[in-house]
């Protein structure tokens, strides 16, 4: 990832006069900065993008409910598609007592921007884990396409057992996995519109909740073409004061 800024700097040093008036800093507004994210990645450098998300809820009886969603996009991909595998495991057959804890507030958590993670517990001996990982690597070609596993997410997919129910839905360019645990609480994991939310609310006891998201990006390590460098320079010139 550090290669692109060095290339840009070298090109500027070669093509632009080394005058302080040309290189003087220009303050950008927040609105302008919000449009510059990702501009250091040359067009066409992303050759593979993948995402894997899972949400699970295990109660005191050992019942486990959840789902796993995966998607991989490459240059040859015609239409991106999520694939869902539901998770349902039976415990010892007992029914945990419904929790009597109470959680209030938190309505604004779904309105935040970026990555939001929340764990709120009104019970005892609970375990909750939210995690997001991003892996960026370089290669001279895209990795081998992964054979899709599970059911294509063309409509809401649900599953249920003694632990509760899980529902996976997609829409508005995003994905949502919601778990309603029988008398123990609920969890939510959703991604889309530039935001990622992971939340767990526990009102019972001895529950284990996990929301995990892993994103992987593969960039081409081939040397950028002259056309790509010119495109990058054109973007940098737009940052210069008018008339320079």
Long-range contacts (C-beta under 8 A, 24 or more apart in sequence): 1-40, 1-136, 1-219, 4-40, 4-41, 4-42, 4-232, 5-40, 7-224, 7-229, 7-232, 8-40, 8-232, 8-233, 8-236, 11-229, 11-232, 11-233, 12-233, 12-236, 15-233, 21-244, 22-240, 22-244, 24-241, 26-239, 26-240, 26-241, 28-239, 39-232, 39-235, 41-219, 42-224, 42-228, 42-231, 42-232, 43-228, 43-231, 44-220, 44-228, 45-219, 45-220, 45-224, 46-217, 46-218, 46-219, 46-220, 47-74, 47-75, 47-139, 47-141, 47-142, 47-218, 47-219, 47-220, 48-72, 48-73, 48-74, 48-75, 48-142, 48-143, 48-216, 48-217, 48-218, 49-73, 49-74, 49-215, 49-216, 49-217, 49-218, 50-146, 50-215, 50-216, 51-191, 51-213, 51-214, 51-215, 51-216, 52-213, 52-214, 53-175, 53-177, 53-189, 53-191, 53-212, 53-213, 53-214, 54-87, 54-210, 54-211, 54-212, 55-166, 55-177, 55-179, 55-187, 55-189, 55-210, 55-211, 55-212, 56-87, 56-179, 56-208, 56-209, 56-210, 57-163, 57-164, 57-166, 57-179, 57-181, 57-184, 57-187, 57-207, 57-208, 57-209, 58-89, 58-91, 58-163, 58-207, 58-208, 58-209, 59-91, 59-96, 59-162, 59-163, 59-164, 59-181, 59-182, 59-184, 59-204, 59-206, 59-207, 60-96, 60-204, 60-205, 60-206, 60-207, 61-91, 61-92, 61-93, 61-94, 61-95, 61-96, 61-162, 61-163, 62-89, 62-90, 62-91, 62-92, 63-89, 63-90, 63-91, 63-161, 63-162, 63-163, 64-88, 64-89, 64-91, 64-161, 64-163, 65-89, 65-159, 65-160, 65-161, 65-163, 65-164, 65-165, 65-166, 65-179, 65-181, 66-166, 66-177, 66-179, 66-210, 67-157, 67-159, 67-166, 67-168, 67-177, 68-150, 69-150, 69-153, 69-168, 69-175, 69-177, 70-146, 70-148, 70-149, 70-150, 72-145, 72-146, 74-142, 74-145, 75-142, 76-142, 76-145, 81-148, 81-152, 81-153, 82-152, 82-153, 82-170, 82-175, 83-148, 83-149, 83-150, 83-151, 83-152, 83-153, 84-150, 84-151, 84-152, 84-153, 84-157, 84-168, 85-149, 85-150, 85-151, 86-157, 86-159, 86-166, 86-168, 87-159, 87-166, 88-159, 88-160, 88-161, 89-161, 90-161, 90-162, 91-162, 91-163, 95-162, 96-183, 96-184, 96-204, 96-205, 96-206, 97-183, 97-204, 98-182, 98-183, 98-184, 98-204, 99-123, 99-183, 99-184, 99-185, 99-202, 99-203, 99-204, 99-205, 100-203, 101-202, 101-203, 101-204, 102-203, 103-185, 103-201, 103-203, 106-199, 106-201, 109-197, 109-199, 110-197, 112-195, 112-197, 113-194, 113-195, 114-194, 114-195, 114-196, 115-195, 115-196, 115-197, 116-195, 116-196, 116-197, 116-198, 116-199, 117-197, 117-198, 117-199, 118-198, 118-199, 118-200, 119-199, 119-200, 119-202, 119-209, 120-199, 120-200, 120-201, 120-202, 121-200, 121-201, 121-202, 122-202, 122-203, 123-184, 123-185, 123-202, 123-203, 123-204, 123-205, 123-206, 123-207, 124-205, 124-206, 125-205, 125-206, 126-202, 126-204, 126-205, 126-206, 126-207, 126-208, 126-209, 127-207, 127-208, 127-209, 128-200, 128-202, 128-207, 128-208, 128-209, 128-210, 129-209, 129-210, 129-211, 129-212, 130-198, 130-199, 130-200, 130-210, 130-211, 130-212, 131-198, 131-211, 131-212, 131-213, 132-196, 132-198, 132-213, 132-214, 132-215, 133-213, 133-214, 133-215, 134-214, 134-215, 134-216, 134-217, 135-214, 135-215, 135-216, 135-217, 136-216, 136-217, 136-219, 137-216, 137-217, 137-218, 137-219, 138-218, 138-219, 138-220, 138-221, 139-218, 139-219, 139-220, 139-221, 140-220, 140-221, 140-222, 141-220, 142-218, 143-218, 179-209, 181-207, 185-209, 187-211, 189-213
